[in-house]
C-alpha cells in the first residue's frame, strides 16, 4: 500500500506542476474481486498527443532537473505486478486522468 500511496502522490504532484486547480483522487475497493481501482484526475495543462504516447516511457520527462520520468512507468509496473494495468487520458488545456485497474 505504501508504494501505491507514493505513486498517487507523485501523479498529484505532477498535476500541481501542470497548474491544476482541482485534483480528484478516487480509490474504490472491490472485496469480491480483491481489487482496487485508483483514478487521479486534474484540470491542469494536459499533454499533447505526442507526449501522451510516450508518457509511460521511463526515459521521457518534461522536467529540466533530470532526464528520466520514472513516476508513471513505476506506477504502471506496480499495477501490472498486482494483475492490473495503468491507463492515461489527457487533453491539452483540459487536464489529465490516470487510472489503475
C-alpha positions as CSV (number, residue, x, y, z in Angstrom):
1,X,0.0,0.0,0.0
2,X,2.9,2.4,0.7
3,X,4.0,2.1,-2.9
4,X,0.6,2.9,-4.2
5,X,0.3,5.9,-2.0
6,X,3.6,7.2,-3.2
7,X,2.5,6.7,-6.8
8,X,-0.7,8.6,-6.2
9,X,1.2,11.4,-4.5
10,X,3.6,11.6,-7.5
11,X,0.7,11.9,-10.0
12,X,-1.0,14.5,-7.9
13,X,2.3,16.5,-7.7
14,X,2.5,16.3,-11.5
15,X,-0.9,17.8,-11.6
16,X,0.1,20.7,-9.4
17,X,3.2,21.3,-11.6
18,X,0.8,21.4,-14.6
19,X,-1.0,24.2,-12.8
20,X,-4.1,22.2,-11.9
21,X,-6.6,24.0,-9.6
22,X,-8.5,20.7,-9.0
23,X,-7.1,17.3,-8.4
24,X,-9.6,14.5,-7.6
25,X,-8.4,11.2,-6.3
26,X,-10.8,8.2,-6.1
27,X,-9.9,4.8,-4.7
28,X,-12.5,2.0,-4.9
29,X,-12.1,-1.4,-3.4
30,X,-13.9,-4.4,-4.7
31,X,-13.7,-7.0,-2.0
32,X,-15.4,-9.7,-4.1
33,X,-12.7,-9.4,-6.8
34,X,-10.0,-8.3,-4.3
35,X,-9.0,-5.4,-6.4
36,X,-8.6,-1.6,-6.2
37,X,-9.4,0.9,-8.9
38,X,-7.5,4.2,-8.5
39,X,-8.4,7.3,-10.5
40,X,-6.4,10.6,-10.4
41,X,-7.9,13.4,-12.4
42,X,-6.8,17.0,-12.8
43,X,-7.6,20.1,-14.7
44,X,-4.0,21.1,-15.5
45,X,-2.4,21.8,-18.8
46,X,-2.9,18.3,-20.2
47,X,-0.5,16.6,-22.6
48,X,-0.1,16.9,-26.3
49,X,-0.8,13.6,-28.2
50,X,2.9,13.2,-29.0
51,X,3.9,13.4,-25.3
52,X,0.9,11.3,-24.2
53,X,2.1,8.5,-26.5
54,X,5.4,8.4,-24.7
55,X,4.2,9.2,-21.1
56,X,4.9,5.7,-19.8
57,X,8.4,5.6,-21.2
58,X,10.8,6.0,-18.2
59,X,13.2,8.0,-20.3
60,X,10.7,10.7,-21.2
61,X,10.1,13.7,-19.0
62,X,9.2,17.4,-19.3
63,X,11.3,18.2,-16.3
64,X,14.6,20.1,-16.8
65,X,16.1,18.9,-13.5
66,X,16.5,15.3,-14.6
67,X,16.4,13.2,-17.7
68,X,14.2,10.4,-16.6
69,X,10.5,10.3,-15.8
70,X,10.1,7.2,-13.7
71,X,6.9,8.0,-11.8
72,X,4.3,6.8,-14.3
73,X,6.3,3.9,-15.6
74,X,6.8,2.6,-12.0
75,X,3.1,3.1,-11.2
76,X,2.4,1.0,-14.3
77,X,4.8,-1.7,-13.2
78,X,3.2,-1.8,-9.7
79,X,-0.3,-2.1,-11.4
80,X,0.9,-4.9,-13.6
81,X,2.6,-6.8,-10.7
82,X,-0.8,-6.7,-9.0
83,X,-2.6,-8.1,-12.1
84,X,-3.9,-4.8,-13.4
85,X,-2.6,-2.1,-15.7
86,X,-2.3,1.7,-15.9
87,X,-4.0,4.0,-18.4
88,X,-3.7,7.7,-19.2
89,X,-6.1,10.1,-21.0
90,X,-5.0,13.7,-21.5
91,X,-6.3,16.6,-23.5
92,X,-4.3,19.9,-23.8
93,X,-6.0,22.7,-22.0
94,X,-8.4,20.3,-20.2
95,X,-6.4,18.0,-18.0
96,X,-5.2,14.5,-17.4
97,X,-6.7,11.3,-16.0
98,X,-4.6,8.4,-14.8
99,X,-6.2,5.3,-13.6
100,X,-5.1,1.9,-12.4
101,X,-7.3,-1.1,-12.8
